[in-house]
Amino acid sequence: MKIARSEETATTSLSEECIVLDINNGEYFGLEGALMELWLELETGTREFNQILSKWKSEFDQSEAELTVILQNAIQELSAKKLVKVDVS
């Protein structure tokens, strides 16, 4: 599964939060926690699910199963807000 940021966004990063503007509709989103971590992972371009999961396993003190659920939920939430594009092919 490949995940990428929507091209129609602008971002400001703060210490504990990212503020994302959807340029198409002018809506702002405050991303914290796993949502912010995922958003920052996508800063350099499209990433594979397993790449992100592998990095998170080395950075966070949680099991692979827990991190998988957290990452899946974050992808689903950002996708629902149309902030990321997911390619499952």
FENPETA-V86799 format. One record per residue. RES is the residue in one small letter. OMEGA is omega in degrees with one decimal (* if undefined). D_CENTER is the distance of its C-alpha to the mean C-alpha in whole Angstrom. Layout:
# FENPETA-V86799
res-><RES	RES>
omega-><OMEGA	OMEGA>
d_center-><D_CENTER	D_CENTER>
This chain:
# FENPETA-V86799
res-><m	k	i	a	r	s	e	e	t	a	t	t	s	l	s	e	e	c	i	v	l	d	i	n	n	g	e	y	f	g	l	e	g	a	l	m	e	l	w	l	e	l	e	t	g	t	r	e	f	n	q	i	l	s	k	w	k	s	e	f	d	q	s	e	a	e	l	t	v	i	l	q	n	a	i	q	e	l	s	a	k	k	l	v	k	v	d	v	s>
omega-><178.2	-178.8	178.3	174.2	169.8	-178.6	-175.1	-179.8	172.2	-172.5	167.7	-179.8	173.6	-176.4	-175.4	-173.1	169.7	174.3	-177.1	176.9	171.0	-174.4	-178.4	-175.4	177.6	-178.0	177.6	176.0	173.0	-177.9	178.8	173.9	-176.9	178.8	178.3	179.6	178.8	-179.5	179.8	176.7	-175.7	-176.3	-176.4	177.6	-177.6	178.6	173.9	177.4	-176.3	175.5	-179.2	-179.6	179.5	178.7	-179.9	179.3	179.6	-175.9	-172.8	-176.4	177.7	-179.5	177.4	179.5	179.1	-178.9	177.3	179.1	179.8	-179.3	178.0	179.4	179.4	178.1	-179.3	-178.2	179.3	177.0	178.8	178.2	-179.6	177.8	176.4	174.7	-178.1	177.0	-176.4	-179.4	*>
d_center-><13	12	8	8	8	11	14	15	13	14	12	14	13	16	16	15	12	11	13	11	14	14	17	19	20	19	17	15	12	12	9	10	10	7	5	6	6	3	3	7	7	6	9	12	11	11	10	12	10	13	13	10	12	15	13	12	16	17	16	16	19	18	19	17	18	16	13	13	13	11	8	10	10	6	6	9	9	7	9	12	11	11	8	7	10	11	14	16	19>
